[in-house]
Amino acid sequence: MLFLLNRFGTSRGILLCLLIAYLILPAGFDIDFPLIPALNKYTLTSLVLLIYLLLTKQPTGYRELKGWHKFVFLMLMISPFLTSITNQERYHFIQGLSLYDGLSQSGIGFLSFFPFLLGLAYFNTHERQIMLLRFVAIAAVLYSVLVLYEIRMSPQLHASLYGYFPHSFLQQYREGGFRAVVFLGHGLVVAMFMVVGFACIFALHKAKVRAWRFDNRLLLLVLFVTIVLQKSYGAMLYALLAVAMLGFFSPRKIHLVTIGIAAIFLTYPVTSSMGIFPHQQIINVASSLSAERAQSLSFRFEQEDVLLQHALKKPAFGWGSWGRNRVYDPETGADLSVTDGYWVIALGTGGWLGFIALFYFVLMAIYLSYKNQRYMHEKHEQYLMAAHSLIVAL
């Protein structure tokens, strides 16, 4: 990381550090020293970047937070302490929380959030936005080589290099073939990263910017074939949505749809708990594509509902860490939960305060990009901002 930061400069170095750590370092692995947050490929990368910027007296992004945004950020840091204070009793076989747990979770929360601050400080111009989209696009194209290899040969790279498989191997076998896992922990995460890279190239192509030294259309073809072979219906749907939105809609309409996606996400816990969200209708659509996919989706909705009902028993500050957000058999202690969606994990561990404080910044970025498009006079600038916002929403 120090080599990359000194060789390529702060902005490019930050991007390379975050992308290489995310794509190459082991998944599902933590080094948990006493008194400091657990170190994994996310928190350790953020920690090194933070120390480097402090020692070289460069901006960390905190001063760029203004007014209300800074207040919400402080709420995000304080919320784990409030969770710890309200969870000092035992839950089944799990111990109660202490202020030490609150401090640890606050540290992990800050290091996980730190890349947002870096974006605020170092990627706040049109030129830097193009650089960000290009780097992600190139990373996805290069990664597709490893993805295609594992689709053909089975997901073995993580086990070969790091000595263990990071998830259930059975979940990576679909439709008579394999999903690639590489170093991201799960095939669905790999598929989503391919979609992000695909959307970045499509946005750059529409803005008449070359993503790399090859023709953009060739790169789009490579990534789309990779997404299809990865066998994730959700990822294919996102890719087609990106093509439809970026290919045929104006920047203003892209922004409006993006805000709609964000609103559905933010209100989903409420609409789901009230029985308003059309779960059954979505399952019916999925069943027309694949009975296996429909069964998987139905199971996910059922698990989300169980976890949501458990989360709403402590709605304000949540259940905290150590798996207290999960549901267990009261007699055997067996874990009955499957947590797929990050939203239900965030709501269960941090309650509404933690949930809103965490996702506020994602939603605020989408809102501000829509609000500030009026100040952009160049069409390609408006388009790239709208596309970037759509990628964040997806």
RAKA-V747005 format. One line per field, one symbol per residue. psi: psi as a letter, one per 40 degrees, with the letter a starting at -180 (. if undefined). Layout:
psi = ???
This chain:
psi = dddddddeidddddddddddddddiiifhihgiieiihhaeddddddddddddddefiieeddehibddddddddddddddddddefeiihbehiiiiddddddddddddddeddddddddeffidddddddddddddddddddddddddddeigedddddeeiheahddeehifeaiiidbfediddddddddddddddddddddefhhdaeihdddddddddddddeefhdddddddddddddddeiiddddddddddddddddeddddddeedhgdddddddddddhdddddddddddddddddddddedgddeaeaafeeeihihdddehheihhdhddddddddeadddddddeddddddddddddeddehdhddddddddddddddd.
